[in-house]
Amino acid sequence: MTGEIQESFELLKKCHVHNDMNIEFLKQLSRTLFLLGKPKSSIEVANEALKFDNTDWVTAENMRFNCLRNFIIRKDYAIKV
């Protein structure tokens, strides 16, 4: 499954290069990065998408969820160490 997500990520990057004004590509890139276990990168891409449309509540909520997940993982890791 991870290989398919990685392939999807690569294809979305290529699409974004050809049409960098399409917010949908950024939103999908953010979701794909999240699925690949890269919450910080996912948040950065979602933040970039919100610069184009700051009224997009779905992207804003996804970004908040990613931030919360990233915080919980760090906190959980710090407790275990």
N, C-alpha and C positions, 0 to 999 in steps of 0.2 A: 504494500500500500504506500509506503514512504517513497518508493521509486516513482509511483504515479503522481504523487503530490509534488515531488521535485521536478518532474517533467512538466507538470502544469505551471509551476513557478517559472521555469525557463521560458515557456511559451508566452506567458503573461508579460514577462520582462521584454520579450521581443515585440509584442503588441504595443506595449507602452512606449518603446523607443520610436515606433512608427507613428504613434498618435499620443503624444504626451499631454494633451489637453483633455483626454477622456478620463473622467473621474471614476468610471466603472472599473477600469483596469487597475487603478490604484486601490480601490476597495477590495477587489479580488486578490491583488498582491498582498494586501494586509492580512486577509483571511488565510491565505496560503502560508504566509510566514508564521502565523499563529499555529497552524496545523503542523508545521515543520518544527515547532518547539523553539521559535525565535521571537519571544514576546517583545523584546526591546525593539527589534527591527520592525515588527508588526505595528507597534505604537508609532514609530517614526513615520512609516508610510501612511498610516491612518491620519496622523497629524497633517501630513502634506495634502491628503485628500480634503481635509476639512478647510484648508486654506482656499480651495476652489469653491467649496460650498459649506459654509459653517452652519447651515440650517439642516444638514443631513443628520437626523437624530440616530439613524441606524449605525452609521460610522462612529458617531460620538459615543454611543453606548458600547459598541464593540471595543473601542479604545479604552473606555473606563473598565470594562471587563478584563482586558489584557493587562492594564495597570494593576488591578486588584489581584489577578492571578500571579503576576510577576512578584508582587509584594508578599503574597502568601507563600510562594515557593521559596523566596529568600528567607523569610522568617522561619519557615519550617526547616530549611537547611541549617540555619544558624542555631536552632534549638537542638538538632541532631548532632551537630559538630561539637 
